[in-house]
Amino acid sequence: MRTPKLSRGSGPPVKGAARDADHPGARRCVSVHTCLLTGPTRRSPRLLAVTASTGETRGEKKERTRRSILDSALVLCEDSSLVALSLRQVAKEVGIVPTAFYRHFDSIEDLGLALVDESFVSLRAMLRAIRRSDGTVPTFTEIVDRSVVTLEEHVHRHRGHFRFIARERAAGPPAVKARIHHEIQLCERELATDIARLPGTDHWSAEDLHVLSGLIVTAMVATAEAIVDAGGRPEAEKRVSDVARTQLRMVLIGALSWKSEP
């Protein structure tokens, strides 16, 4: 018996098609190979931007969403502290459901810790490179000049991060404040190690080396905060940089005359 041909567009109904056709925004099957999305979508444009298919791997998409969460948190923290930030605010800004936040961070505090790490890792690497730029041991003056210039450039590139650090250092959650303090201590220890290589510090005690590095790092942190407060005004930023150089040179001139006791 000859099987009759099916006319174009005919054929057995696709399972669930009748049900889906009753719901705007559901998928309506047009043929075996084609599906059209009909009706409005409930997903926000920002979420679509994050999750749109662009040939990325699952890991790449996850990292892109994580990056969006970090950037959105910096924006939301421009006018308030991390303690006032809610998970729902961040999720709304990114365009994801609140539960999706937990795929990347355990809490808002955990998000803050990640921002602290980001802020300091690149800065410490740059300052290390300055102090050992050409394989030679730089002078005190060279360290000061290079460090101030680099710090200013780094703050310009990462203004949001430094604004975040300046605020959270005083008003952030306890764990975030502790992490910032820890990162500053790391900067001090690394600088103390480099200072020990400079002429005239051969017989300095470890304690005195750390005192000097602490003075320098404290001045640099204050300078970074002042650059942020200058709001991008060239004249104000120049005054901040000039004062920073003078302060650091005065500290180092005194250090050159210091007689350390073991």
N, C-alpha and C positions, 0 to 999 in steps of 0.2 A: 504493500500500500504506500502510495506516494505521500510524503509529508508536505503539507501545504506551507508555502513561503510566508514568512511573517512580513507584514507591511512595515515600512519605515516608521520608526517611533513606537511600534507595538512590541509586545513581548511580555514576559511575566513581570509582575510588579516587584519592585525592589523592596526587600524587607524593611519596614519602618518608613517607607516613603509616604504613605497616606497619613501616618501620624505626624511626620515632620512637616508635611505641607500645611498643617493647621497652625503652625507656630511661626510667626514672623521672626526672621533672623536665623532660622534653622537652615540646614543644607537641603536643597531640592535637587534630586538626581535628574539630569536631563538625558544622559545616555550612560552606557557602561563606563566610558572613559572621562566623562565631564561632569563636574558638580559646580554649581554656582551658589554663592552666598547671597541669599535674598534678604531684604529688610535691613534695618539698622543693626549695627554691632554695639554691644554693651561695653566693649573694651575701649579704654581711653587711647587717644593717639600716642601718648607717651609710652603706654604699655606695648602698643603695637610696634613702636619704634624699637623698644628693647627686645621684643620677642619675634620680630619679623624674620622670616626665613631669608638669610643672606648667604647661605652656604657655609655658615659657621658650624663648628663642632659644638657639642653639648657643653664642653668645658669652656669654650670661648664665649658662648652666650651667658654662662653663669658668671664668668669674670666680668663681662660687660655690665651685667645687672649689678654686680657688687660695686663696680666703679661708679655707676649711677647713684647708688645708695650713698657712697662716701661723698661724692660731689654735692648731692642734694643736702646732706647733713651740714656741710660747710656753709652752703647758702642759707639754710634755716638758722644756723648759729651766728649769723652776722650781727643780729641785734639782741640775742639772748644767749644764756648759758645752756650747756648741754643738759643740765638738770631740769630745764623747762621744756625740753624737747620730748615729744611722744613718738612712739613707734608708728602710730597711725598717721601722724604728720609726715614722717619720712616716706611711708608707703604711698601716701597720696601724692606727694611731690614726684616720686619716681614713676608712679602709675602701676603699682603692683598691689596685690591683696596683702593685708597685714601679715598673714601667716607665711607668705613667701619670704618675708624679711628673715625669718629664722633659718632659712637655708644658707644664709651668709653670715649672720651674727647672732650670738646668743641673747644679746640685750642691747639697749642703747649705750650702756656703759662699755660693752665690748666693742661697739662701733667707735666710741671715743678713743679707746686704746689703740685701735687700728689707725686712726687719724694721727695720734701722737707719734706712733712708729713711723708713719709716712713722713711726717714733718721733720724728724731728726735724722733719719738714715741718710738721706741725700745730702743734708747739710754737713754732717760729720765727714762724709766721704769727700766733699769738696774742700773742707778745711784741711783735711789730711793731705790732699793733693797740693794745696797751696804751700804747706810747710815743707813738702818734699818734691817740689815741682820739677827741679832739674837735677836731682840727685845730690845737690850740695846742701850744706847746712846754712839756712838763711840767717840773717842778722835779726835782732829784735825789731829794728825799724821796718825791715822788709816784711816780717810777720805781721806787724800792725797794719801797714799800708795794704798789703794783699788781702788780709782778712777783712778789713772794713769794706773794700771795694767788692769783694766776693759776697759778703753778707748783704750788702745793698742790692746787688744783682739778684741774689737768691730770694730775698724778700719780695722783690718786684715780680718774680716768676711764680712765687707761692704765697701771695699776700693772704689768701683765705686761710691757709694753714697757720701762718704766723699770727693772724688775728685770733684764730681759734686757740692757739697756745697761750697767747697773752691773757685771754679771758679765763680759760680753764685752769691756768696756773693758780689763780686766786679763787675762782668761784666754781670750779668743776666738781664732779663726784670724787670722793676720796681716792678711789683706785686710779682715776685719770690724773689727779694731782700727784699721786705717788709715782706714776709712770713718767710724768714730765720731770719730776725731781730726779728720778733715776737716770733719765737720758741726759740731763744737764751734768750729773755726776760723771757719766761716761765721757762727755766732752772734756771735763776737767782732768780726768785721769789720762786721756790720750794726749792732751796738751802738756801735762806735767812730764810725760815720757819724752816728748819732743824738746821741752825746755831743758831737760837734763843733758841733752846733746850739745847745747849751746856753750860757747866759751865763757868761762867765769862761773859756771854752775857745777863744776866738777865735784866740789866739796859740799854742796848744799845737801841738807838733810831731806829725806822724802817728805817730811811734814812741810818744810818750807816750800818745796817745789809745788805741793798741792795748794798751799796758801796762795802762791802767785798765780797758778793756773785758775784758781777759783775767782780771784779778783778780775782776771782777764775775761773769763767766760761770763761772769755776772755783768760786766760792762757791755759785752757783746749782746747778751739777752736784752738788756735795757735799750741798747741801740736799735735792735730789731723791732722792739715794741714802739720806739719813738718814730721809726721810719713808717710803720703802719699808721700811726696816729697822724703823720704828716699828710696823709691822704693823697699822695701822688703829686704834691706841689714841689717843683724842683728846688726853689729857694729854701723851703723848709727842710727838705731832705739834705741839701748841701750843708746847712747849719748843723744838722744832726751828725752827719759824717765828720765834719770838721771837729766838733766837740768830742766825738768818739776817738779820733786820732790823738787829740791833745790829751785826753784822759789816759789812754793806753800808753802813750809815750812817757807821761809823767810817772805812771806806775812802773814802767820798765827802767826808767832812769834811776828811780829809787832802788829797784831790784839790783841794778849793776853795782851799787855801792853797798849792798847788803852783805853782812858777814854772818853766814849761817853757822849755827852751832850744832854739832852732831848730837 
